[in-house]
Every structure is written in C-alpha cells, then in structure tokens.
Amino acid sequence: MKNKIWLSSPHMGGSEQKYVQEAFETNWIAPLGPNVNGFEKDLENYLGEDSKVACLASGTSALHLALILSDVVLGDEVICQSMTFSASANPITYQGAKPVFVDSEHDTWNMCPVHLENAIKTGIAKNKKPKAIIVVHLYGMSAKMDEITAIAKKYKISLIEDAAEALGSTYKGQKCGTFGDFGVLSFNGNKIITTSGGGALVCKTEESKQKAIFLATQARDNAPHYQHSEIGYNYRMSNVVAGIGRGQMEVLDKHIDLRRGMNQFYQEIFKDTEGVEVFVEPTADYYSNHWLSCIVVDNKITGFNREHLRLKLLEDNIESRPLWKPMHLQPVFKNSKYFGNLVSENLFINGLCLPSSSNLIKEDRERIQSCFSKII
Ligand SMILES: *Cc1c(COP(=O)(O)O)cnc(C)c1O
C-alpha cells in the first residue's frame, strides 16, 4: 500500500522544539508562562489592527467565550452560517441559546448578506432580535466583510468571526479575524498552523482580552483564598503547546505560500476540464490562505460526480472529503430556523476538498495528478 496522502497534515518548521524545550528547562509546565505570552504577542503583531489576543485550549472554547462576552444567555437566538464545521454552532447551545442558520452566497461560499438581513428583520419583527452573528471564513476564503460588518453595525449586533480556517487570509488587505467584535482562531492538528490542539480569541480591547482570560482560568476573584462571583471555565492554553505555536509562527507565511501553490496546482490540472471549477478568490479584494483547495463538479457536464472522484482517490490511498454538510441539514439541528435557498446544499452535494498540505512533495503531487488524469 502506498503511503497515505492526507487532506491537511501538521507541518513543523524546526524551532518548535526549542520553545518546548525552554518550557521544560524553566519548568513552565502550566497553562501560563512565557510561551503563552510570546505566542499572544506574535499573533497580535501578525494580525495588526491593534488586536488583543488570548490563547485558549481550542477554537471551540474561543467561540464559547465570544458568545459569553456578547451576553448570549438562555433562550437567546444567535445567527450562524449554516455551511460550516459543527464547532461553529455547538457553543450556541452550550449557552442554552438557539442557532438560526443562514445560507451561503456563490462568490465566497460564506454567509449571504441578503439572507442575513432577512433573518435579523424576521427576528426583530417577532420581538426576538438576535444577540450575535457568527460568520465563518471557510477554507481560508474571507466572507463579504464590507456587507456583513455594515449589517452588524446597522442593527447593533455583536459580530463573531470564525477565522479558524483563515489565519493569514485577508479582505481588502485586512486580516481575517480582526473585523468583528471577536475573532476566533484554531490551532488544531489539521489547521494551517497547529499546536496539536489549541485556539485563540481575538479581541478589540485589552479589557475584553483580560475578561476572556479571567473566564478561561476559573473566574477567580482577586482574593488570597479561592473566591468566585462568576462561573468560570478551564479554557487556557498550556505553556508547552504555546511553544509549538511560537515555532509555527516563524513559518506561517511560508506555509501559506505552499498551500496557495497547491491551489495553483489544481487550477492547472482542471484548466481544460469543463464542469470542474476550482474554488478561487472572486476578486482582487480577497487573499485566501487556501487552507484547503476545493472543487465543484457539475456531473451533467462531466458525466461523473464528486463521490466518483473521492472513491478513485481513495483507491490510491489519497484522502479527499465532501465540503461541510450544512448545519440546517444535520440531525442534531433539525428543528432550527433556516434562512436561505439551496446554495450551501448544492455545494455540499457537488463539492470536494482535495489534499492541500504544505508538506506535499513532488511524488505526492504526481500521484494526485495521475489519479485525476485517468478520470478527466
Ligand atoms: C476547526 C474549526 C473550529 C474548531 O476549532 P477547534 O480548535 O478544533 O476547537 C471551528 N470552526 C471551524 C470553521 C473550524 O474549521
């Protein structure tokens, strides 16, 4: 059996172990320490816009804290992009709130501003104004942030950007994760940089960063004994894994270039194949990290569907995966409200994510290429 080609695998740069070693040598084996502070500074410098970053245990915990800091409580409604990973929506239910799902638009595959405004107006008409909006930058592509931020401002609703897949991507030159009231990053094993597991909350003010850290470290009041006036969480990042993050920051831009190279590679493969579209930036306003490269297959033109391609790749031990199944189609969210049409559903039916790791070598690419040339 040939070695497995993964969709997205970890790719270490070299100095990660140096920072981890430092943590051991100085005995900072705790959910605080110089690596956590250093990784936060690195991220703040990288994102710009005077961002304040709190490093956490996961992207999911960052989303949960963003909802708490947006005052989402029992019985509230929160608008969430339907086409996404379930982790975007699950924290809404942790708060006892209800998700209201919104369809995507064709250009970016992210939240459709028209359906978003419709969902807000419908909520307001029923005396149920949504408490927050969770917009996602799927596969590294920014959502239409001019329109989305304008709507959030107009209705004065907290905007949470799930940028778990979009570290390093920009819209009109501004980094994803810095547009909303809160931004969410993930350093899970499959993301563009990884700490094996981890995440971060991007805040607009030092005050909300400190509040996030307070909640993430069990909400201890300022007293010599353990005293609590609020419910806390154990969501802080470990100083050991933060060392991996510091090393990864040194190679982030290089790895983005390599992932973008994978996207070019697929554009080349499919340039003469009618009915197969590679997902690319709709205009020069967008710069995607191309965390995953994706295609959409129109089987009426090609004569084969995305599942055929997926199975053919699998025969050669190459991993690919359908696009995210929209949340409004998930059994667990079957009773949730939905605003939209069939954009995300059709993307799910016809779309496929392809191997996109930054560490794929020439032989890997040749295997992928020859697999496709047998079919197209
Ligand atoms: C990975 C991911 C998350 C969750 O991040 P974790 O660090 O795994 O908790 C949330 N949203 C999206 C869109 C993701 O891809």
The ligand as an SDF file (V2000), in Angstrom:
LIG
                    3D

 15 15  0  0  0  0  0  0  0  0999 V2000
  -11.5140   23.7030   13.3270 C   0  0  0  0  0  0  0  0  0  0  0  0
  -12.6760   24.5980   13.3370 C   0  0  0  0  0  0  0  0  0  0  0  0
  -13.2670   25.0280   14.5500 C   0  0  0  0  0  0  0  0  0  0  0  0
  -12.9040   24.4460   15.8850 C   0  0  0  0  0  0  0  0  0  0  0  0
  -11.6270   24.6370   16.3110 O   0  0  0  0  0  0  0  0  0  0  0  0
  -11.0230   23.6240   17.4180 P   0  0  0  0  0  0  0  0  0  0  0  0
   -9.7070   24.2400   17.7420 O   0  0  0  0  0  0  0  0  0  0  0  0
  -10.8920   22.2890   16.7590 O   0  0  0  0  0  0  0  0  0  0  0  0
  -11.9560   23.6050   18.5720 O   0  0  0  0  0  0  0  0  0  0  0  0
  -14.3010   25.9300   14.4940 C   0  0  0  0  0  0  0  0  0  0  0  0
  -14.7620   26.3860   13.3190 N   0  0  0  0  0  0  0  0  0  0  0  0
  -14.2520   25.9980   12.1480 C   0  0  0  0  0  0  0  0  0  0  0  0
  -14.8170   26.5610   10.8990 C   0  0  0  0  0  0  0  0  0  0  0  0
  -13.2070   25.0740   12.1140 C   0  0  0  0  0  0  0  0  0  0  0  0
  -12.7320   24.6540   10.9320 O   0  0  0  0  0  0  0  0  0  0  0  0
  1  2  1  0
  2  3  1  0
  2 14  2  0
  3  4  1  0
  3 10  2  0
  4  5  1  0
  5  6  1  0
  6  7  2  0
  6  8  1  0
  6  9  1  0
 10 11  1  0
 11 12  2  0
 12 13  1  0
 12 14  1  0
 14 15  1  0
M  END
$$$$
